[in-house]
Amino acid sequence: MPAFAQESDSAQGAETGGVEEIVVTARKRQETSQDVPVAVTAISAAQIDRYDLTSIEKVAASMGQLTVGRNSTGSGAQITLRGIGTAPSSIGIEQSVAVVVDGVYYGQGRIINEGFFDASSIEVLKGPQALFFGKNATAGVINIATNDPGNAFEASLRTGYEFKSGTVYGEGVVSTPINDTTGIRVAVRGSSMSGGYFRNEGMELPYITTDRTVDPALVTSHLQPVGPVKVSGEKEFMGRVTLKSELTDRLTATLKASYSRTKVNNPASNRVAYECDGGDTWFNTALSCGKRFAVYNNAMPSDIAATIPVAGDGSQFNKYTSWGVTGTLEYSGEALTVTSVTNFQKNRNRLLVDGDFGSATAGATWAVEDSRWRAFSSELRALTSFQFPLNVMIGGLFQDTRRDFVQYVVNGGADNPAVADPSYRYAGFVKNSFTDGKTLAVYGQAILKPVESVEITGGVRYTHETKKSEFIQPYASLALFAPGVLVSADQTFNNWSPEATIRWKPAEGINVFASYKTAYKSGGFSNSGINSVLASVDNFTFGPEKAEGFEGGIKTTLLDRQLRLNLIGYTYRYKNLQIDFFDSSVFAFNTINAGSVRTKGLELEVQYAPYAVPGLSVRGTLNYNHARYEDFLAPCYAGQTIVQGCSLPNRYQDLSGTETAMAPAWTGTFGVTYETSVTDSAKLNLSVDTKYSDSYLPSGFGNPYSRQSSYLSVDATAKLSFADHWDLALIGKNLTNRFVATGVVDGPGTGSGTGTAAGIHADQIGLISLPRSVQLQLTWRY
């Protein structure tokens, strides 16, 4: 994948050489990537097209310092940038890397389930971005823009086949003017996977339940089927309609409506047991751990599934549906631009997953979830552009959200035939939770240009936020888990996030800048926690995470636009990190604010596109990142011994000075693209892009057994274009077939002896990136 924004993909660039600019909106206004005083990696529409980058996961797989791990439960994702991210185990914790689509913040990690086809650009903004993007952008922002209708008719059809997973996909776009002032664009994409990237090598096993109320001697054996061998068997459909109209010479209205539906046959298809004590999984020694693209899962027994809403016949599944509407009004006057963005979004996620991830009998666990999210937001901002030195931007945002979460957990061999609600019969416990949230924010920025070459900006964002939450376990098979006890919380948060930047352009093509930035990540309530008689509301609530620090660098365009050379350095301190873990001392998930982190580093970006060799572009990045806990008294990882640093009686460890999760010291990318004419009407485009990463710990708790070794991955494409209408492309990703863990959890119920001399570490269950894939793609354009 291209290294950064300045790659030329236009026909002009291919014919004449030299690097082109990409326009970005990192400061809520259009600027070139070289002019904006922000560390930004931007990807153009042509670059997206080259590697079929239709999801955040695909983007991250080839980009240094950005990682995305898909998770079956909890928040659904772990997005990490510069070594700062959020564990995916709690649905109530927002990501530290915000995702923004067409100017709207999407507050759920499950946004990675949605594809972003027909996109015009993707920008990855690094470091705190609170001023313009608000809460939950402490580590950065992924800013996605989709295409609008143009002033001419446009149509395209695409079909492709990926060989490893047996995926057939198709995409169609039609864009046309309706009249002189109004246009419409319709885009759809669908795919069907007949196989999968991973294999389920689980074993068909019994699940034994014991009558706990009527006859304790009554024991029943239920069958755990394996289910599909090739996983995840994904099927998806996405559609978007965009209507854009110039209401007057100065007023433009845009309306976007989107729908997305995704279904997979195994939501744990990327949860690989890759490191276990003794080499075999904890609950089934017939299954070996290893760095293979293989998982061990079982379906829920069908007779048990028949008693639980949403569980179907017991087969594993994940069904995600979402829709949203965004309306944008923009007034462009001679010295004033006013923009209004209003959005309503709604999604529902249902799943049944083998929660032990180990094809187990004694420790068998299944989770059935039904979670819903809705959000309404409206933002209004105004930017002046007077000819005198001082201009301002002011804005305000209102957001209203609701999250509902229901979960049935089947485990422990529980059987209660006398229970009043038959859906609780086999449940270990049942959860029901919600959070209502409201956010009001105002922000402003002053833009001062005392001389033409200098720009000084200063601004602040104020955020007022309230959250009302409740959690109850209406049923639990053991009194320990506090059945019927209501946990509630009313939370209020207030925050000021200031920012200041100075930019100096001493000559054409040279941009020097320095920034002071702060950021704020919302506190909240862990809707997917577990309550026990030893827990309290403090085990569910957590406070805001904050960031503060400096960033600066130089961006240059040299040799008459043939060379781009950028160098950026940063240092930030993060306080009150939001950490989620299972605390066995109170038998509950515990979301806390713990410790502080210092992250600092350097980022070098280079691109060369010589006029002497038209069509050639060489690019690369080299990144150094040092992310360390400054102060963190953390819970021990499962099985950690006294010698390894676990202290009794509270079983805590001091992680001060140790690395954070997903924080390799060195990462880098290198790529080459060459386009040339092979006939008067045909062109050949060849691209190779590589990514290198140092080793790192996917675990946020210093677990050495989770370590991911260093790796080099290679992506490549070959595309033949005919008469400006047909493209035939061969696209390869992760051609080195590297096994890459982008997150990790301890296997539930595995590991023992924590805080003793005889500890045995838990099975390490990794969130694994996709293996090698090769797809053939045919595109027709009108």
C-alpha positions in Angstrom: 0.0 0.0 0.0 1.2 3.5 -0.7 3.2 5.0 2.1 1.6 8.4 2.3 -0.6 11.1 0.7 1.6 12.5 -1.9 1.6 9.7 -4.4 0.4 10.6 -7.9 -2.2 8.3 -9.4 -3.5 10.7 -12.0 -3.0 10.1 -15.7 -1.1 13.4 -15.8 1.3 12.2 -13.1 1.8 8.9 -15.0 2.6 10.7 -18.2 4.8 13.5 -17.0 6.3 12.3 -13.7 6.4 14.3 -10.5 4.4 14.0 -7.4 0.9 15.3 -7.0 -1.0 16.6 -3.9 -4.0 15.1 -2.2 -6.5 17.4 -0.6 -7.3 16.6 3.0 -9.7 17.9 5.6 -7.6 17.3 8.8 -8.7 20.8 10.1 -12.3 20.7 8.8 -11.3 22.7 5.8 -9.7 21.8 2.5 -5.9 21.9 2.5 -3.2 20.0 0.7 -1.5 17.2 2.6 1.8 19.1 2.4 0.4 22.4 3.7 -1.6 21.0 6.7 0.4 21.1 9.9 -0.7 17.7 10.9 0.9 14.2 10.7 -1.5 12.6 8.1 -1.3 9.6 5.9 -3.9 10.0 3.1 -4.9 7.5 0.5 -6.4 8.6 -2.8 -9.3 7.0 -4.6 -6.9 5.5 -7.1 -4.8 4.0 -4.3 -8.0 2.5 -2.7 -8.9 1.1 -6.1 -5.4 -0.4 -6.7 -5.6 -2.8 -3.7 -9.4 -3.0 -3.3 -9.1 -1.3 0.1 -12.8 -1.6 1.1 -12.4 -1.9 4.9 -10.4 -0.4 7.8 -8.7 -3.8 8.3 -7.4 -3.8 4.8 -6.0 -0.3 5.1 -4.2 -1.1 8.4 -2.7 -4.4 7.1 -0.2 -2.5 5.0 0.3 0.7 7.0 3.0 1.3 9.5 1.9 2.0 13.1 -1.8 1.4 12.5 -3.3 -1.9 13.5 -6.8 -3.2 13.6 -7.9 -6.4 15.3 -11.4 -7.9 14.7 -13.0 -9.2 17.9 -16.1 -11.4 18.1 -17.5 -10.0 21.4 -17.2 -6.7 23.4 -16.5 -3.6 21.3 -15.8 -5.7 18.2 -12.4 -4.2 17.5 -9.0 -3.1 18.7 -7.7 -0.1 16.8 -4.2 1.0 17.7 -2.0 3.9 16.5 1.5 4.8 17.7 1.1 2.1 20.4 -2.1 3.6 21.9 -5.3 1.7 21.6 -8.2 0.1 23.4 -8.8 -3.5 24.5 -11.8 -4.9 22.7 -13.3 -6.9 25.7 -15.8 -4.3 26.8 -18.6 -2.9 24.6 -18.8 0.2 26.8 -15.3 1.5 26.0 -14.9 3.6 22.9 -11.9 3.3 20.7 -8.9 5.7 21.2 -8.8 6.1 17.4 -12.0 7.7 16.2 -13.6 6.7 12.9 -15.3 9.6 11.0 -17.3 9.0 7.8 -18.4 11.9 5.7 -17.9 14.3 8.6 -19.7 12.1 11.2 -18.2 10.3 14.2 -19.1 6.6 14.4 -18.8 5.6 18.1 -18.7 1.8 17.9 -15.8 -0.5 17.2 -18.1 -2.6 15.1 -17.7 0.1 12.4 -15.0 -2.2 11.0 -17.8 -4.5 9.9 -18.8 -1.9 7.4 -17.2 -1.5 4.0 -16.1 1.8 2.6 -16.3 1.1 -1.1 -16.6 4.0 -3.6 -14.6 6.1 -1.3 -12.8 9.3 -2.5 -10.2 9.3 0.2 -9.1 7.9 3.5 -7.0 10.0 5.9 -5.2 8.6 9.0 -4.5 11.5 11.3 -1.9 10.6 13.9 -1.9 11.8 17.5 -4.5 13.7 19.5 -7.2 15.4 17.4 -9.7 16.7 19.9 -10.2 20.2 18.6 -11.8 19.3 15.3 -13.0 15.8 16.0 -14.0 15.8 19.6 -14.0 13.1 22.3 -12.5 9.7 21.7 -9.7 10.9 19.4 -6.8 10.6 21.9 -4.6 8.5 19.5 -5.8 9.7 16.2 -8.6 9.7 13.6 -9.5 7.6 10.5 -11.3 10.1 8.3 -13.2 8.6 5.4 -14.9 10.5 2.6 -17.2 8.8 0.0 -17.8 10.0 -3.5 -20.4 12.6 -4.5 -22.1 12.8 -7.9 -20.3 14.8 -10.5 -21.4 17.1 -13.3 -21.2 14.3 -16.0 -22.7 10.8 -16.3 -20.5 8.1 -14.8 -21.0 4.3 -14.5 -18.8 1.4 -13.6 -19.2 -2.3 -12.9 -16.7 -4.5 -11.1 -16.5 -8.2 -10.4 -13.8 -10.3 -8.8 -12.8 -13.6 -7.3 -10.5 -14.3 -4.4 -9.0 -17.7 -4.6 -8.1 -18.6 -1.0 -11.5 -17.9 0.5 -13.6 -18.6 -2.6 -15.0 -15.1 -2.5 -17.0 -13.8 -5.4 -17.8 -10.0 -5.3 -19.4 -7.4 -7.4 -19.8 -3.7 -7.4 -21.8 -1.2 -9.4 -21.8 2.6 -9.5 -24.1 5.0 -11.5 -23.7 8.8 -11.1 -25.6 11.2 -13.2 -26.9 14.8 -13.3 -30.6 15.2 -12.9 -30.6 18.7 -14.1 -28.2 21.7 -14.1 -28.0 21.9 -10.4 -28.7 18.4 -9.0 -27.0 15.0 -9.3 -27.5 11.5 -7.9 -25.0 8.7 -7.3 -26.0 5.1 -6.5 -23.3 2.6 -5.4 -23.8 -1.0 -4.3 -21.4 -3.8 -3.4 -22.0 -7.5 -2.5 -19.9 -10.5 -1.9 -20.3 -14.2 -1.0 -17.6 -16.3 0.5 -17.9 -20.1 -0.2 -14.9 -21.0 1.9 -12.8 -19.0 4.3 -9.4 -17.7 5.2 -9.2 -19.9 8.3 -9.9 -23.6 9.0 -12.0 -24.8 12.0 -10.2 -27.9 13.2 -12.3 -28.4 16.3 -13.5 -31.8 17.5 -17.1 -33.1 17.9 -17.5 -33.4 21.7 -20.2 -33.9 24.4 -21.4 -31.2 26.7 -22.5 -32.5 30.0 -25.1 -30.7 32.1 -26.2 -31.4 35.6 -29.7 -30.8 37.1 -29.1 -28.2 39.8 -32.6 -27.9 41.2 -34.8 -31.0 40.9 -32.4 -34.0 40.7 -28.7 -33.4 41.1 -28.0 -37.0 40.0 -29.6 -36.3 36.6 -26.8 -35.8 34.1 -27.4 -35.2 30.4 -25.0 -35.4 27.5 -25.5 -33.0 24.6 -23.7 -33.0 21.3 -21.3 -30.1 20.3 -21.1 -30.1 16.5 -18.0 -28.6 14.8 -19.9 -26.7 12.1 -18.3 -25.4 8.9 -14.6 -26.3 8.5 -13.9 -23.3 6.3 -14.5 -20.0 8.1 -15.7 -17.3 8.2 -18.0 -17.8 5.2 -18.7 -14.1 5.0 -21.6 -12.7 2.9 -22.2 -9.0 2.7 -24.2 -6.3 1.0 -23.7 -2.6 1.1 -25.5 0.3 -0.7 -25.3 4.0 -0.7 -27.4 6.7 -2.4 -26.1 10.3 -2.6 -28.1 13.3 -3.7 -26.3 16.6 -4.2 -27.9 19.9 -5.2 -26.7 23.5 -5.7 -29.7 25.2 -4.2 -28.2 28.6 -5.0 -24.8 29.9 -6.3 -23.6 29.7 -2.7 -25.6 27.0 -1.0 -25.1 23.3 -1.6 -27.1 20.4 0.0 -25.9 16.8 0.1 -27.9 13.8 1.4 -26.3 10.4 1.9 -28.3 7.3 2.8 -26.4 4.0 3.4 -27.2 0.4 4.4 -24.9 -2.4 5.3 -25.5 -6.1 6.1 -22.8 -8.7 6.9 -23.2 -12.3 8.0 -20.4 -14.8 8.9 -20.6 -18.4 9.9 -18.1 -18.2 12.7 -17.4 -14.9 14.6 -14.3 -16.4 16.2 -12.8 -17.4 12.9 -9.7 -15.3 13.5 -9.2 -16.3 17.2 -6.2 -18.6 17.1 -4.6 -20.4 20.1 -1.0 -19.7 19.1 0.9 -20.2 22.4 0.0 -22.6 25.2 1.9 -24.1 28.1 3.1 -27.5 27.0 2.1 -26.9 23.4 -1.5 -28.1 23.7 -4.7 -26.3 24.5 -5.8 -26.2 28.1 -9.1 -28.1 27.9 -8.2 -30.4 25.1 -4.7 -31.8 24.9 -5.5 -33.4 21.6 -5.3 -30.0 20.0 -2.0 -28.2 19.6 -1.3 -24.5 19.8 0.7 -22.9 17.0 1.0 -20.0 14.5 -1.3 -21.5 11.9 -4.4 -20.1 10.4 -6.6 -22.7 12.3 -9.2 -22.3 15.0 -10.9 -24.8 17.4 -14.6 -24.0 17.8 -17.9 -25.9 18.3 -21.5 -25.0 17.7 -23.9 -24.9 20.7 -25.9 -28.1 21.2 -29.1 -27.7 19.2 -31.4 -28.7 22.0 -29.9 -26.0 24.2 -30.0 -23.4 21.5 -33.7 -24.0 20.9 -34.4 -22.6 24.4 -32.5 -19.3 23.8 -33.8 -16.3 21.8 -31.6 -15.4 18.7 -29.6 -18.7 19.1 -31.2 -20.4 16.1 -30.1 -24.0 15.7 -26.9 -23.5 17.6 -24.6 -22.9 14.6 -22.2 -20.1 15.2 -23.0 -16.8 13.4 -22.6 -13.1 13.4 -25.2 -10.9 11.8 -24.5 -7.2 11.6 -26.9 -4.7 10.0 -26.7 -0.9 9.9 -28.2 2.1 8.2 -27.6 5.8 8.4 -28.6 9.1 6.8 -26.3 12.2 6.7 -27.4 15.6 5.5 -24.9 18.4 4.8 -25.6 22.0 4.0 -22.7 24.3 3.0 -22.9 28.0 2.4 -19.8 29.5 0.7 -19.8 33.3 0.8 -17.0 35.6 -0.1 -15.6 35.7 3.4 -17.7 33.1 5.3 -18.2 29.4 5.0 -21.0 27.8 7.1 -21.4 24.0 7.3 -24.1 22.0 8.9 -23.8 18.2 9.2 -26.7 16.2 10.7 -26.7 12.4 11.0 -28.8 9.5 12.3 -27.3 6.1 12.5 -28.5 2.7 13.8 -27.0 -0.7 13.9 -27.8 -4.1 15.4 -25.3 -7.0 16.0 -26.4 -10.5 16.8 -24.0 -13.4 17.4 -23.5 -16.9 18.8 -19.9 -17.7 19.5 -17.9 -20.5 21.1 -16.5 -18.4 23.9 -13.8 -20.8 25.1 -12.1 -20.8 21.7 -10.6 -24.2 22.4 -13.1 -27.0 21.4 -13.5 -27.9 25.1 -15.8 -30.2 27.1 -15.1 -29.2 30.7 -14.6 -25.5 30.0 -17.2 -25.2 27.2 -18.7 -21.7 27.0 -21.0 -20.1 24.5 -22.2 -16.5 24.3 -25.4 -15.3 22.5 -25.5 -11.5 22.1 -28.0 -9.0 20.8 -26.7 -5.4 20.9 -28.2 -2.3 19.4 -26.8 1.2 18.9 -28.4 4.4 17.7 -27.1 7.9 17.5 -28.3 11.3 16.4 -25.8 14.2 16.0 -25.8 17.7 14.5 -22.8 19.9 14.0 -22.7 23.5 12.9 -19.5 25.4 12.2 -18.5 28.7 10.5 -15.1 29.7 9.0 -14.2 33.2 8.0 -11.8 34.0 5.2 -11.3 37.8 5.4 -8.3 39.4 3.7 -6.9 40.8 7.0 -4.6 38.7 9.2 -7.1 37.3 11.7 -9.8 34.8 10.9 -11.8 32.4 13.1 -13.6 29.1 13.1 -16.4 28.4 15.6 -18.6 25.4 15.9 -20.9 23.3 18.1 -22.0 19.7 18.3 -25.0 17.9 19.9 -25.1 14.1 20.1 -27.7 11.8 21.6 -26.9 8.0 21.8 -28.4 4.8 23.1 -26.7 1.4 23.6 -28.7 -1.7 24.5 -26.9 -5.0 25.3 -28.4 -8.5 26.0 -26.3 -11.6 26.5 -26.9 -15.2 27.4 -23.8 -17.2 28.6 -24.0 -21.0 28.6 -21.3 -22.6 30.6 -20.5 -24.7 33.7 -22.9 -27.5 32.8 -25.8 -25.6 34.3 -29.3 -27.1 33.9 -32.3 -25.6 35.8 -35.5 -27.2 34.4 -37.6 -25.6 37.2 -36.7 -22.0 36.2 -39.7 -19.8 35.5 -38.3 -18.5 32.2 -37.4 -21.5 30.0 -34.8 -19.4 28.1 -32.7 -19.3 31.3 -32.6 -23.1 31.7 -29.0 -23.8 30.6 -27.6 -20.3 31.2 -24.7 -19.7 33.5 -25.9 -16.1 33.7 -27.9 -13.6 31.6 -27.1 -9.9 31.2 -29.2 -6.9 30.3 -27.7 -3.4 30.1 -28.2 0.0 28.5 -26.5 3.4 28.4 -28.2 6.6 27.4 -25.7 9.3 26.5 -25.8 13.0 25.6 -22.9 15.2 24.5 -22.8 19.0 24.0 -19.6 20.5 22.6 -18.5 23.9 21.4 -15.2 24.8 19.9 -13.3 27.7 18.4 -10.0 28.5 16.7 -8.3 31.8 15.9 -6.1 31.8 12.8 -3.5 34.6 12.7 -1.2 35.3 9.8 1.0 38.2 10.9 3.0 37.8 7.6 2.4 35.7 4.5 4.8 32.9 5.5 3.6 32.5 9.1 0.4 31.1 10.5 -0.4 30.9 14.2 -3.5 29.1 15.4 -5.0 28.5 18.8 -8.2 26.9 19.8 -10.1 25.0 22.4 -13.0 22.5 22.6 -15.3 22.3 25.6 -17.3 19.0 26.0 -20.1 18.4 28.4 -21.3 14.8 28.6 -23.8 12.8 30.6 -24.4 9.1 30.6 -27.1 7.1 32.4 -26.6 3.4 32.6 -28.1 0.3 34.1 -26.9 -3.3 34.4 -28.7 -6.3 35.7 -28.2 -10.1 35.6 -31.9 -11.2 35.7 -30.7 -14.8 36.1 -27.5 -16.5 37.3 -27.1 -20.2 38.0 -24.9 -19.4 41.0 -25.8 -16.9 43.8 -22.2 -15.7 43.6 -23.2 -13.8 40.4 -25.8 -11.6 42.1 -28.9 -12.4 40.2 -31.5 -9.7 40.1 -29.2 -7.0 41.6 -29.5 -3.7 39.7 -26.3 -1.7 39.1 -26.9 1.9 37.9 -24.8 5.0 37.4 -25.5 8.6 36.4 -22.2 10.1 35.1 -21.3 13.7 34.1 -18.1 14.7 32.4 -16.7 18.1 31.5 -13.5 18.8 29.6 -11.5 21.6 28.0 -9.1 20.5 25.3 -6.8 23.4 24.1 -4.5 23.3 21.1 -2.0 25.7 19.5 0.1 25.5 16.3 2.6 27.6 14.5 3.5 27.1 10.9 6.3 28.7 8.9 6.7 28.4 5.1 10.1 30.0 4.5 10.1 29.0 0.8 7.9 27.4 -1.8 7.6 23.7 -1.0 8.8 23.9 2.6 6.5 23.7 5.6 7.8 23.8 9.2 5.4 23.4 12.1 5.1 22.8 15.8 2.0 22.0 17.8 0.8 21.7 21.4 -2.2 19.3 21.6 -4.5 17.8 24.1 -7.3 15.3 23.9 -10.1 13.7 25.9 -11.6 10.2 25.7 -15.0 9.7 27.2 -15.5 7.9 30.5 -18.4 5.5 30.7 -20.0 2.2 31.8 -19.0 -1.3 31.0 -22.3 -2.7 29.7 -20.8 -6.2 29.1 -19.3 -6.7 32.5 -20.1 -9.4 35.1 -21.6 -8.6 38.4 -20.9 -10.6 41.6 -21.7 -10.3 45.3 -18.1 -9.1 45.7 -18.3 -6.4 43.0 -19.8 -2.9 43.1 -20.7 -0.1 40.7 -17.0 0.9 40.7 -16.3 -2.3 38.7 -18.5 -1.0 35.9 -17.7 2.8 35.7 -14.6 4.4 34.5 -13.4 7.9 34.0 -12.0 9.8 31.0 -8.6 9.2 29.4 -6.6 12.3 28.6 -3.6 13.1 26.4 -1.2 16.1 26.3 2.0 16.8 24.4 3.9 18.2 21.4 4.4 17.5 17.7 6.4 19.1 15.1 8.2 18.6 11.8 9.1 19.7 8.3 7.3 18.8 5.1 9.2 19.5 1.8 8.5 19.2 -1.9 11.8 19.4 -3.7 13.5 19.0 -7.1 10.6 20.7 -9.0 8.0 18.4 -7.5 10.0 15.2 -8.0 10.8 14.5 -4.4 8.8 14.7 -1.2 10.7 14.4 2.1 8.8 14.8 5.4 10.1 14.3 9.0 7.9 14.5 12.0 8.6 14.1 15.7 6.2 13.8 18.7 6.0 13.2 22.4 2.7 12.7 24.3 1.7 11.7 27.8 -1.5 9.8 28.3 -3.2 9.8 31.7 -5.8 7.5 33.2 -5.7 4.8 30.6 -8.9 2.9 30.3 -8.1 -0.8 31.0 -10.4 -3.8 30.9 -9.6 -7.1 32.5 -11.2 -10.1 34.2 -10.6 -9.7 38.0 -10.8 -13.2 39.5 -10.7 -11.8 43.1 -14.2 -10.4 42.7 -15.3 -12.7 39.9 -16.0 -9.7 37.5 -14.8 -7.9 34.5 -13.2 -4.7 35.8 -12.8 -1.5 33.8 -10.5 0.9 35.5 -8.4 4.0 34.9 -4.8 3.0 35.5 -1.4 4.5 35.0 0.1 6.8 32.5 1.9 6.3 29.2 4.6 8.3 27.4 4.8 7.8 23.7 7.4 9.5 21.6 9.0 9.0 18.2 10.1 10.0 14.7 8.4 9.4 11.4 10.2 9.8 8.0 8.3 9.8 4.7 9.8 9.8 1.3 8.5 9.8 -2.2 10.3 10.1 -5.5 8.7 10.4 -9.0 11.3 11.4 -11.6 10.4 13.3 -14.8 13.1 11.2 -16.5 11.0 8.0 -16.0 7.4 8.9 -16.4 5.0 6.6 -14.6 7.5 5.6 -11.9 6.9 6.3 -8.2 9.1 5.1 -5.3 7.9 5.6 -1.8 8.7 4.6 1.7 8.3 5.4 5.4 10.5 4.7 8.5 8.9 5.1 11.9 10.4 4.9 15.4 8.0 4.7 18.3 8.8 4.4 22.0 5.6 3.8 24.0 6.1 2.9 27.6 3.9 2.8 30.8 5.2 5.5 33.2 3.1 4.5 36.1 0.9 1.4 36.0 0.1 -1.0 38.9 -1.6 -3.6 36.7 -3.4 -6.9 37.4 -1.2 -10.0 36.8 -1.7 -11.9 33.7 -3.2 -15.4 34.2 -0.5 -17.8 35.5 2.1 -15.1 36.2 4.5 -16.3 38.9 6.1 -14.4 41.8 9.4 -14.6 40.0 7.8 -13.0 37.0 6.7 -10.0 39.1 3.2 -11.0 40.4 2.8 -9.9 44.0 0.4 -11.4 46.6 -2.2 -11.0 48.1 -3.9 -8.7 45.5 -2.0 -10.3 42.5 -0.8 -7.1 41.0 2.4 -6.3 39.0 4.3 -3.1 38.4 4.5 -2.4 34.6 6.2 1.0 34.9 8.8 1.2 32.2 7.5 -1.6 30.1 6.0 -1.4 26.6 2.3 -0.9 25.8 0.3 -3.2 23.6 0.8 -3.1 19.9 3.9 -0.9 20.1 6.7 -2.1 17.9 9.8 0.1 18.1 10.5 0.2 14.4 8.0 0.0 11.5 8.5 0.8 7.8 7.1 0.6 4.4 8.6 0.6 0.9 6.8 0.5 -2.4 7.3 1.0 -6.1 4.7 1.7 -8.8 5.4 1.8 -12.6 2.8 2.6 -15.3 3.6 2.4 -19.0 1.8 2.2 -22.3 2.0 -1.2 -24.0 -0.1 -0.2 -27.0 -1.8 3.0 -28.2 -4.9 2.0 -26.2 -3.5 -0.2 -23.4 -1.5 0.6 -20.2 0.2 -1.7 -17.7 0.5 -0.7 -14.0 2.7 -2.7 -11.7 2.9 -2.1 -7.9 4.8 -3.7 -5.0 4.4 -2.6 -1.4 6.1 -4.0 1.6 5.6 -3.5 5.4 8.1 -4.3 8.1 7.3 -4.4 11.8 9.6 -5.1 14.8 8.3 -7.6 17.4 5.8 -6.4 19.9 3.4 -7.5 22.7 -0.2 -7.7 21.7 -1.0 -8.0 25.4 -1.5 -4.8 27.4 -0.4 -6.6 30.6 3.1 -7.4 29.7 2.5 -11.1 29.0 5.7 -12.3 27.4 3.9 -15.4 26.0 1.8 -13.2 23.7 4.8 -11.8 21.8 4.5 -11.3 18.0 7.8 -11.7 16.3 9.0 -9.2 13.7 7.7 -9.7 10.2 7.8 -8.5 6.6 4.6 -8.6 4.5 4.3 -8.0 0.7 1.4 -6.7 -1.3 1.5 -6.5 -5.1 -0.8 -5.7 -8.1 -0.6 -6.0 -11.8 -3.3 -4.1 -13.8 -3.8 -4.0 -17.5 -6.1 -1.1 -18.7 -7.7 -1.1 -22.2 -9.1 2.0 -24.0 -9.8 3.8 -20.7 -12.8 1.5 -20.2 -11.6 -1.9 -19.0 -9.2 -2.9 -16.2 -8.0 -6.4 -15.5 -6.1 -6.7 -12.3 -4.4 -9.4 -10.2 -4.2 -8.3 -6.6 -2.1 -10.0 -3.9 -2.0 -9.2 -0.2 0.3 -10.6 2.5 2.1 -12.7 -0.2 4.6 -13.7 2.4 1.7 -15.4 4.3 2.9 -14.0 7.6 1.0 -14.9 10.8 0.3 -11.5 12.6 -1.5 -11.1 15.9 -3.2 -7.7 16.2 -4.5 -8.3 19.7 -4.7 -11.1 22.3 -6.9 -12.4 25.1 -6.2 -15.1 27.7 -8.2 -18.2 27.0 -11.2 -18.2 29.3 -10.7 -20.5 32.2 -7.2 -21.3 31.3 -4.0 -20.8 33.3 -3.5 -21.4 37.0 -1.4 -20.6 40.1 -1.4 -16.8 39.5 0.8 -15.1 42.1 2.4 -18.4 43.2 5.7 -20.1 42.4 4.0 -22.7 40.3 1.9 -20.6 37.9 1.0 -21.9 34.5 0.2 -19.3 31.9 -3.1 -19.1 30.1 -3.6 -20.1 26.4 -2.9 -17.1 24.2 -5.8 -16.5 21.9 -4.8 -14.0 19.2 -6.8 -11.8 16.9 -5.0 -12.8 13.7 -4.8 -10.8 10.4 -5.8 -12.5 7.1 -3.3 -14.9 5.5 -2.2 -14.7 1.9 -4.9 -13.7 -0.6 -4.9 -13.4 -4.3 -7.8 -12.0 -6.3 -8.6 -11.5 -10.0 -10.7 -8.4 -10.7 -12.4 -7.1 -13.9 -13.6 -3.5 -14.0 -15.6 -1.7 -16.7 -16.0 2.1 -16.7 -18.0 4.4 -18.8 
